[in-house]
Amino acid sequence: MAPVKRAISPTLNPAGLMATGGAVYAATAMILNAYHGHGVIDPPVIIAAVGAVAALLTRQVVTPVADPKDGNGNPLVPVPPPVVPPTGTVTVQPSVTTTQMPPLPPPTGNQL
């Protein structure tokens, strides 16, 4: 079975946005804790990091892009039949019904 390609960009899926936001929040909390002389690792940082990892895992495992299938392995979108080009010669003729709009009248006075 060929590996399924996945979209890595976090902007395409809420799980990706959650993973990015959680990682940014955890990093910001760690920097602020270090700046103020507190311990770098504390419960909010741990919770944010675990949430970011869980969202990233969801993003990587649950979101196939190239070949989406349902739980039974059936494709979600049926594959369309191949397009066969027409055989023979084709003659293209210009349209017979061509219309042209009349010219606009010249502006008069103040047009505001």
C-alpha positions in Angstrom: 0.0 0.0 0.0 1.4 3.4 -1.0 1.8 6.0 1.8 -0.9 8.7 1.8 0.4 12.2 1.2 -0.7 14.7 3.9 -1.1 18.5 3.9 1.5 19.9 6.4 0.4 23.5 6.3 -1.3 24.4 9.5 -3.6 26.9 7.8 -5.6 24.3 6.0 -7.1 22.6 9.1 -8.3 23.6 12.6 -6.2 20.8 14.1 -3.1 22.3 12.5 -4.1 25.8 13.8 -4.6 24.3 17.3 -1.2 22.6 17.2 0.5 25.8 16.1 -1.4 27.9 18.7 -0.6 25.5 21.5 3.1 25.4 20.6 3.3 29.2 20.4 1.5 29.6 23.7 3.8 27.0 25.4 6.9 28.7 24.1 5.7 32.2 25.1 4.8 30.9 28.6 8.2 29.3 29.0 10.0 32.5 27.9 7.9 34.7 30.3 8.5 32.3 33.2 12.3 32.3 32.6 12.3 36.1 32.2 10.5 36.6 35.6 12.7 34.1 37.4 10.1 31.3 37.7 10.5 27.7 36.8 10.4 27.3 33.0 8.2 24.1 33.1 5.0 24.5 35.0 1.4 23.1 34.6 0.1 25.5 32.0 3.2 24.9 29.8 2.8 21.1 30.2 -0.9 21.3 29.3 -0.3 23.5 26.3 2.5 21.2 25.0 0.5 18.1 25.4 -2.5 19.7 23.7 -0.2 20.8 20.8 1.2 17.3 20.4 -2.3 15.8 20.5 -3.6 18.2 17.9 -0.5 17.6 15.7 -1.0 13.8 16.0 -4.7 14.3 15.0 -3.5 16.4 12.1 -1.0 13.8 10.9 -3.1 10.7 11.4 -6.7 11.7 10.6 -6.3 14.1 7.7 -5.3 12.3 4.5 -5.3 14.6 1.4 -4.3 12.7 -1.7 -6.6 9.7 -1.4 -9.5 10.2 1.1 -11.3 7.0 2.1 -14.1 6.1 4.5 -13.8 3.7 7.4 -14.3 0.7 5.1 -11.5 1.7 2.7 -13.8 2.8 -0.1 -12.9 6.1 -1.9 -15.0 9.1 -0.8 -15.1 10.5 -4.4 -15.5 8.0 -7.3 -12.8 8.2 -9.9 -14.2 9.7 -13.1 -13.8 7.7 -16.3 -10.9 8.8 -18.6 -11.7 11.4 -21.2 -11.4 10.1 -24.7 -10.5 12.7 -27.4 -12.9 12.8 -30.4 -11.8 11.2 -33.6 -12.1 12.8 -37.0 -11.9 16.4 -38.1 -13.7 19.3 -36.4 -14.6 22.6 -38.3 -15.0 25.7 -36.2 -17.1 28.5 -37.7 -17.6 32.0 -36.3 -20.9 32.8 -34.8 -23.5 34.3 -37.1 -25.3 36.4 -34.5 -22.9 39.2 -33.6 -24.2 42.4 -32.0 -22.4 45.6 -31.3 -23.5 48.1 -28.8 -24.1 51.7 -30.0 -21.6 54.3 -29.0 -22.3 56.3 -25.7 -23.4 59.9 -26.1 -20.8 62.6 -25.2 -20.9 63.8 -21.6 -22.9 67.0 -21.0 -22.3 69.4 -18.1 -21.2 68.4 -14.6 -21.3 64.7 -14.2 -20.9 64.7 -10.4 
